[in-house]
Amino acid sequence: MQATAKDLRFNVKELLDTVSRGEEVIITYRGKPQAKLIPFEDEIAIEDELFGIWADDSKSEDVAAYIRNIRKGRFDAD
């Protein structure tokens, strides 16, 4: 569904009802798409495991030690 910025200003409840039914609403300003209203998902799947390039990196075995080492100053004697 498409709606103008003016529709958003004056018909917020109707647009939110549309989004709550699962539809996406494209907001246009002067005929050009500017924003998209999409349904909000409560549950975001976040795992405790590392992902991406860190998943197989040996430095990720002891993350706390690695971060301490990165944050250590240049002139520390450790």
C-alpha positions as CSV (number, residue, x, y, z in Angstrom):
1,M,0.0,0.0,0.0
2,Q,1.2,3.5,-0.6
3,A,0.3,6.6,1.4
4,T,1.4,10.2,1.2
5,A,3.1,12.2,3.9
6,K,-0.2,14.1,4.3
7,D,-2.0,10.7,4.8
8,L,0.5,9.8,7.4
9,R,-0.1,13.1,9.2
10,F,-3.9,12.9,9.2
11,N,-4.6,9.2,9.1
12,V,-2.0,7.6,11.4
13,K,-4.5,5.2,13.1
14,E,-5.7,3.8,9.7
15,L,-2.1,3.3,8.5
16,L,-1.1,1.6,11.8
17,D,-4.1,-0.7,11.5
18,T,-3.0,-1.6,8.0
19,V,0.5,-2.4,9.3
20,S,-0.9,-4.4,12.2
21,R,-2.7,-6.6,9.6
22,G,0.7,-7.5,8.2
23,E,0.8,-5.1,5.2
24,E,3.7,-2.8,4.4
25,V,3.0,0.9,3.8
26,I,5.3,3.0,1.6
27,I,5.2,6.7,2.5
28,T,5.7,9.0,-0.4
29,Y,6.7,12.7,-0.3
30,R,6.1,14.7,-3.5
31,G,5.5,11.4,-5.4
32,K,8.8,9.8,-4.3
33,P,9.1,6.9,-1.8
34,Q,10.6,8.2,1.4
35,A,9.9,5.6,4.1
36,K,8.4,2.2,4.7
37,L,6.1,1.2,7.6
38,I,6.5,-2.5,8.4
39,P,5.1,-4.7,11.2
40,F,7.2,-4.8,14.4
41,E,8.5,-8.2,15.4
42,D,8.7,-8.7,19.2
43,E,11.0,-11.7,19.1
44,I,14.4,-11.2,17.6
45,A,16.5,-14.3,17.4
46,I,19.7,-13.5,19.1
47,E,22.1,-16.3,19.8
48,D,24.9,-16.3,22.3
49,E,27.3,-17.7,19.8
50,L,29.7,-15.6,17.7
51,F,28.9,-15.3,14.0
52,G,30.5,-14.1,10.8
53,I,34.3,-13.8,10.7
54,W,34.7,-14.3,14.4
55,A,33.0,-17.7,14.5
56,D,36.1,-19.6,13.4
57,D,38.8,-17.1,14.7
58,S,41.1,-18.5,17.4
59,K,41.0,-15.1,19.2
60,S,37.3,-15.6,20.0
61,E,38.1,-18.5,22.4
62,D,38.8,-16.0,25.2
63,V,37.0,-12.8,24.1
64,A,37.6,-11.0,27.5
65,A,41.4,-11.4,27.2
66,Y,41.4,-10.4,23.6
67,I,39.5,-7.2,24.4
68,R,41.8,-6.4,27.4
69,N,44.8,-6.8,25.1
70,I,43.3,-4.4,22.5
71,R,42.4,-1.8,25.1
72,K,45.9,-2.0,26.7
73,G,47.8,1.2,26.3
74,R,50.9,1.5,24.1
75,F,53.2,2.1,27.0
76,D,51.9,-0.5,29.5
77,A,54.7,-2.8,30.7
78,D,52.4,-6.0,30.7
